Structures are given as structure tokens and as C-alpha cells.
Amino acid sequence: MIRHALLLSLLAVSSAGAAAEPAATPASEPTMRELTVCADPNNLPFSNKAEEGFENKIATLMARDMGAKLTYVWWAQRRGYARSTLNEAKCDMWPGVAKGVDRIATSRPYYHSTYVFVTRENASLQGLTLDDERLRSLKIGVQMIGNDAMNTPPAHALARRGILDNVRGYMLYGNYETPNPPAAIVHAVANGDVDVALVWGPLAGYFAAQSAVPLRLEHVTPLLDGTTWPMTYGISVGVNRRNPELLAEVEWILDKEQPIIDAILATYAVPIMAINEY
């Protein structure tokens, strides 16, 4: 009986000692890097919330190569978007900005494209240029940013030639209650609302390829109107100027993945300009 009591006492002391020992702390999981991308939520072929645009695909490729989790800040790409997003550190990068945009750092261009004339294939309007006299008697659609001096190059080019009364403007931003509002200008050609439209190439290529009415795309020429308004642009990835390390990483990925990026752009029927073409 004494031996049994002693054994119970020893077990009690042992248990108390074990309880007093601190529990082992489990090893913490390494925190996964996060890449936050700003993108327009309703602007195919570039991007949308369903991540169906080619800029979404390129962002996914970059996040994979960085070993990062991809997240989005959805922001309509309107005036001041760079100041309101990248420069205020709401996101790390924004694919699809023109090379040399003010106030942000831009990568080397990962594609070059141009404004195009969009006409119906059954219309005898091949070979249009900005100086073609036929433009004065046609119904023309042109992308507009606003009513002030900040407008698209084709809008300025037509105005400089006095072609105004037969021009119909289609807002670049459009009504966001409808899907992909900038596409309205391409639909206007297919529907016969206008005879010809001057449209940024990636938008025109994507929606022309989907049109039930066959459409013709031809480069807007001259490629430089006067000394001020280029029709062709290099498109880059924008990052905050205060993050040169990220810019260098983006450049490395663009160099490494350019063949895949080219294949993505081809899938979306993006008209590509070679650098030696302009």
C-alpha cells in the first residue's frame, strides 16, 4: 500500500513537471510574396474581373516567375490612374501603359501597336490614309477622351485637317454599366452606323475577329502626323519610380518570356508593329 501511494506520488510529480514545460512552438509557414497588379475591371481585350484579358495573362505569367501570389486592385484606366494607383502605392505594377508615361517608371515595351482604319470588307475603302479626300464625305468614328485638348491622336489629326462635321466621337471610357464599353466604336462599323473608324489596334483586332460582319483593318498613315501625333506606340509595364528592383525584375521576365507573350498577343489578334516599321 505504501509502495502504491509512493508510485502515485511520483507519477503526480512527473505529470506536474511535464505540464510545466512550455509547449513546442510549431515552425511558422514562410510568408508567400504577393504581387498586386492594377487593372481595368471591364476592358477586354486588355483586362477584366474574370481575368480573361491578355494583360491578365501576362500578369499571371509574371507572378508565376516571381513565385508570388497574384492579387488585383480593380481601377478604371482613366485620367490620373497612374497618380492614383502606382504613385500612391495601391499596387505594384500596371501592365499596358505607353512607354515613357509621365510620373511612373516604365519597362521596355513588350509589344508595339498602332491605330488602324476599320472598315467593312464589302466596302470599297481600301488604302485609306489621313490625307485621303474620301474621308471628307464618309461617316467617321473616332475614339475620344474628352472635349478638351487631351484627345486621341487620330482625333487631333482629323481636326487638324478640318474634318469635323462628319466625325462621330466614341468615348474611350464609355458606359461601365455595359461590358467592354470601348468596343462600341468597332460595333458601329459592323452595324453601319459609321463607314470607317480610327481605333487603337489591340481593341480593333480583338473585336473585329469576333464580328459576324467581316471587317478590314489597315494601319493609319502617316504613322506620325506632323511633328506631334504618333499613331504607333510601344506598350510597357508601369511600376512605381521608387521601386527600381521591381522594374529590373519585370525587365528580366519580359526578356525571358517574350516568346510566350508574343503567343498570348497573337491569340487576341493584336496588330503588332515591328520597330523598323516606324
C-alpha positions as CSV (number, residue, x, y, z in Angstrom):
1,M,0.0,0.0,0.0
2,I,2.9,2.3,0.9
3,R,4.6,1.4,-2.4
4,H,1.4,2.1,-4.4
5,A,1.0,5.5,-2.7
6,L,4.6,6.3,-3.5
7,L,4.2,5.4,-7.1
8,L,1.1,7.6,-7.4
9,S,3.1,10.5,-5.8
10,L,6.0,10.1,-8.3
11,L,3.5,10.0,-11.2
12,A,1.8,13.1,-10.0
13,V,5.1,15.0,-9.6
14,S,6.2,13.8,-13.1
15,S,3.0,14.9,-14.6
16,A,3.1,18.3,-13.0
17,G,6.7,18.7,-14.2
18,A,5.7,17.8,-17.7
19,A,2.8,20.2,-17.6
20,A,5.1,23.0,-16.6
21,E,7.3,22.6,-19.6
22,P,6.5,25.0,-22.4
23,A,4.8,23.5,-25.5
24,A,7.0,23.3,-28.6
25,T,6.2,26.2,-31.0
26,P,5.3,24.9,-34.4
27,A,7.5,26.2,-37.3
28,S,5.8,29.2,-39.0
29,E,5.0,28.9,-42.6
30,P,7.1,31.1,-44.8
31,T,5.0,34.2,-46.0
32,M,4.4,34.0,-49.7
33,R,5.3,37.1,-51.7
34,E,2.3,39.0,-53.1
35,L,2.2,40.8,-56.4
36,T,-0.5,43.4,-56.6
37,V,-1.5,44.5,-60.1
38,C,-3.7,47.4,-61.0
39,A,-6.1,46.6,-63.9
40,D,-9.3,47.8,-65.5
41,P,-12.2,45.5,-64.5
42,N,-14.2,45.9,-67.7
43,N,-12.0,46.5,-70.7
44,L,-11.4,43.5,-72.9
45,P,-9.2,42.5,-74.7
46,F,-6.9,44.1,-72.1
47,S,-8.3,43.0,-68.7
48,N,-11.5,42.3,-66.8
49,K,-12.5,41.0,-63.4
50,A,-12.8,37.4,-64.8
51,E,-9.1,37.7,-65.7
52,E,-9.8,37.0,-69.4
53,G,-7.7,39.7,-70.9
54,F,-4.2,39.5,-72.3
55,E,-2.9,41.8,-69.6
56,N,-4.3,39.4,-67.1
57,K,-2.5,36.5,-68.7
58,I,0.8,38.5,-68.7
59,A,0.3,39.4,-65.1
60,T,-0.2,35.7,-64.2
61,L,3.0,34.8,-66.1
62,M,4.9,37.4,-64.2
63,A,3.6,36.4,-60.8
64,R,4.5,32.8,-61.6
65,D,8.1,33.7,-62.4
66,M,8.3,35.8,-59.3
67,G,7.0,33.0,-57.1
68,A,4.3,35.4,-56.0
69,K,0.6,35.3,-55.3
70,L,-1.3,37.5,-57.8
71,T,-3.8,39.9,-56.4
72,Y,-5.6,42.8,-58.2
73,V,-6.7,46.3,-57.5
74,W,-9.5,47.0,-59.9
75,W,-9.4,50.5,-61.2
76,A,-10.8,52.0,-64.4
77,Q,-8.0,53.2,-66.6
78,R,-9.0,56.8,-66.8
79,R,-7.1,60.1,-66.4
80,G,-4.9,60.2,-63.4
81,Y,-4.8,56.4,-63.0
82,A,-1.0,56.4,-62.6
83,R,-1.0,59.1,-59.9
84,S,-4.0,57.4,-58.1
85,T,-2.6,53.9,-58.1
86,L,1.1,53.3,-58.7
87,N,2.3,56.6,-57.1
88,E,0.1,56.2,-54.1
89,A,1.3,52.6,-53.7
90,K,-2.1,51.0,-54.2
91,C,-0.4,48.4,-56.5
92,D,3.0,47.2,-57.6
93,M,2.6,47.4,-61.3
94,W,0.2,48.2,-64.2
95,P,0.6,46.3,-67.5
96,G,-0.4,48.1,-70.6
97,V,0.9,51.6,-70.3
98,A,2.6,53.6,-73.1
99,K,6.4,53.7,-72.8
100,G,7.5,57.0,-71.2
101,V,4.2,57.9,-69.4
102,D,4.8,60.7,-67.0
103,R,5.2,60.1,-63.3
104,I,5.9,56.4,-63.4
105,A,8.8,54.1,-64.4
106,T,8.1,52.0,-67.5
107,S,9.7,48.8,-68.7
108,R,11.0,48.2,-72.2
109,P,7.9,47.8,-74.5
110,Y,6.7,44.2,-74.7
111,Y,4.8,45.0,-77.9
112,H,4.3,47.8,-80.4
113,S,0.9,48.5,-82.0
114,T,-0.8,51.2,-83.9
115,Y,-4.1,52.9,-84.7
116,V,-6.0,51.3,-87.6
117,F,-8.7,52.2,-90.0
118,V,-11.6,49.8,-89.5
119,T,-14.0,49.3,-92.5
120,R,-16.4,46.6,-93.7
121,E,-14.8,44.2,-96.1
122,N,-17.6,44.7,-98.6
123,A,-17.0,48.5,-98.7
124,S,-14.5,49.8,-101.4
125,L,-12.5,51.7,-98.8
126,Q,-9.1,50.0,-99.1
127,G,-5.9,52.1,-98.8
128,L,-7.2,55.0,-96.7
129,T,-4.8,57.5,-95.3
130,L,-5.3,60.6,-93.1
131,D,-4.9,62.7,-96.3
132,D,-7.4,60.7,-98.4
133,E,-10.1,63.0,-99.7
134,R,-12.6,60.2,-99.3
135,L,-12.6,60.9,-95.6
136,R,-14.4,64.2,-96.1
137,S,-17.5,62.5,-97.3
138,L,-17.6,59.4,-95.1
139,K,-19.2,58.9,-91.7
140,I,-16.2,58.6,-89.4
141,G,-15.9,57.1,-85.9
142,V,-13.1,58.2,-83.7
143,Q,-12.1,57.5,-80.1
144,M,-12.4,60.4,-77.8
145,I,-11.1,61.1,-74.3
146,G,-12.9,64.4,-73.7
147,N,-13.8,67.8,-75.1
148,D,-10.5,69.4,-74.3
149,A,-7.0,69.3,-75.8
150,M,-6.4,65.8,-74.3
151,N,-7.6,63.5,-77.0
152,T,-6.5,60.6,-79.2
153,P,-4.0,61.2,-82.0
154,P,-6.5,60.4,-84.8
155,A,-9.0,62.9,-83.3
156,H,-6.3,65.6,-83.4
157,A,-5.2,64.5,-86.9
158,L,-8.7,64.8,-88.3
159,A,-9.3,68.1,-86.6
160,R,-6.0,69.5,-88.0
161,R,-7.3,68.7,-91.5
162,G,-10.7,70.4,-90.8
163,I,-12.5,67.1,-90.8
164,L,-15.1,67.7,-88.1
165,D,-18.7,67.8,-89.2
166,N,-18.8,64.1,-90.4
167,V,-17.0,62.8,-87.3
168,R,-18.7,60.9,-84.5
169,G,-16.9,60.5,-81.2
170,Y,-16.9,57.3,-79.2
171,M,-15.8,57.8,-75.6
172,L,-12.7,55.8,-74.8
173,Y,-14.1,55.1,-71.3
174,G,-17.7,54.6,-72.2
175,N,-20.6,53.5,-70.0
176,Y,-19.3,50.9,-67.5
177,E,-22.8,49.5,-67.0
178,T,-22.2,47.6,-70.3
179,P,-19.5,45.1,-70.9
180,N,-16.3,46.4,-72.5
181,P,-17.7,49.9,-73.4
182,P,-14.8,50.9,-75.7
183,A,-15.8,48.2,-78.2
184,A,-18.8,50.3,-79.2
185,I,-16.7,52.0,-82.0
186,V,-15.9,48.7,-83.7
187,H,-19.6,47.6,-83.4
188,A,-20.6,50.9,-85.1
189,V,-18.6,49.9,-88.2
190,A,-20.1,46.4,-88.3
191,N,-23.6,47.9,-87.8
192,G,-23.2,50.5,-90.5
193,D,-23.5,53.5,-88.1
194,V,-20.2,54.8,-89.5
195,D,-18.3,54.0,-92.7
196,V,-14.9,53.9,-91.1
197,A,-13.4,54.1,-87.6
198,L,-9.9,55.0,-86.4
199,V,-9.3,52.7,-83.5
200,W,-6.4,51.6,-81.3
201,G,-5.1,48.4,-82.8
202,P,-5.5,45.8,-79.9
203,L,-9.1,46.8,-79.4
204,A,-9.9,46.8,-83.1
205,G,-8.1,43.5,-83.7
206,Y,-9.9,41.6,-80.9
207,F,-13.4,42.7,-81.7
208,A,-13.0,42.6,-85.5
209,A,-12.0,38.9,-85.1
210,Q,-15.3,38.3,-83.2
211,S,-17.5,40.3,-85.6
212,A,-20.2,38.5,-87.6
213,V,-19.7,41.1,-90.3
214,P,-16.2,40.8,-91.9
215,L,-14.1,43.8,-91.1
216,R,-10.9,45.2,-92.7
217,L,-8.0,46.6,-90.6
218,E,-5.3,48.8,-92.1
219,H,-2.7,50.9,-90.4
220,V,-3.4,54.6,-90.0
221,T,-0.9,56.5,-92.0
222,P,1.2,58.7,-91.9
223,L,2.4,57.0,-88.7
224,L,3.5,60.4,-87.4
225,D,1.0,63.2,-88.1
226,G,3.0,66.4,-88.3
227,T,5.6,66.6,-85.6
228,T,3.3,65.9,-82.7
229,W,0.9,63.0,-83.0
230,P,2.3,59.5,-83.4
231,M,-0.1,56.7,-84.4
232,T,2.2,53.9,-83.1
233,Y,3.2,53.3,-79.5
234,G,5.4,50.9,-77.5
235,I,3.4,49.4,-74.6
236,S,5.2,48.7,-71.4
237,V,4.7,47.6,-67.7
238,G,4.4,50.6,-65.4
239,V,5.9,50.5,-61.9
240,N,6.4,53.0,-59.1
241,R,9.6,55.1,-59.7
242,R,10.6,54.3,-56.1
243,N,10.9,50.6,-56.8
244,P,13.8,50.1,-59.3
245,E,14.3,46.5,-58.0
246,L,10.8,45.5,-59.2
247,L,11.4,47.3,-62.6
248,A,14.6,45.3,-63.1
249,E,12.8,42.0,-62.2
250,V,10.0,42.9,-64.7
251,E,12.6,43.6,-67.4
252,W,14.2,40.2,-66.7
253,I,10.9,38.4,-67.0
254,L,10.0,40.2,-70.3
255,D,13.3,39.2,-71.8
256,K,12.8,35.6,-70.6
257,E,9.2,35.2,-71.6
258,Q,8.9,37.3,-74.7
259,P,8.0,34.3,-77.0
260,I,5.2,33.4,-74.7
261,I,4.0,37.0,-74.5
262,D,4.0,37.1,-78.3
263,A,1.9,34.0,-78.5
264,I,-0.6,35.5,-76.0
265,L,-0.9,38.6,-78.1
266,A,-1.5,36.6,-81.2
267,T,-4.3,34.7,-79.5
268,Y,-6.1,38.1,-79.0
269,A,-5.4,39.2,-82.6
270,V,-3.3,42.2,-81.5
271,P,-1.9,44.1,-84.6
272,I,1.9,44.1,-84.0
273,M,4.3,46.7,-85.5
274,A,7.9,45.8,-85.9
275,I,10.2,48.6,-84.6
276,N,11.7,49.0,-88.1
277,E,8.2,49.7,-89.5
278,Y,8.2,53.2,-87.9
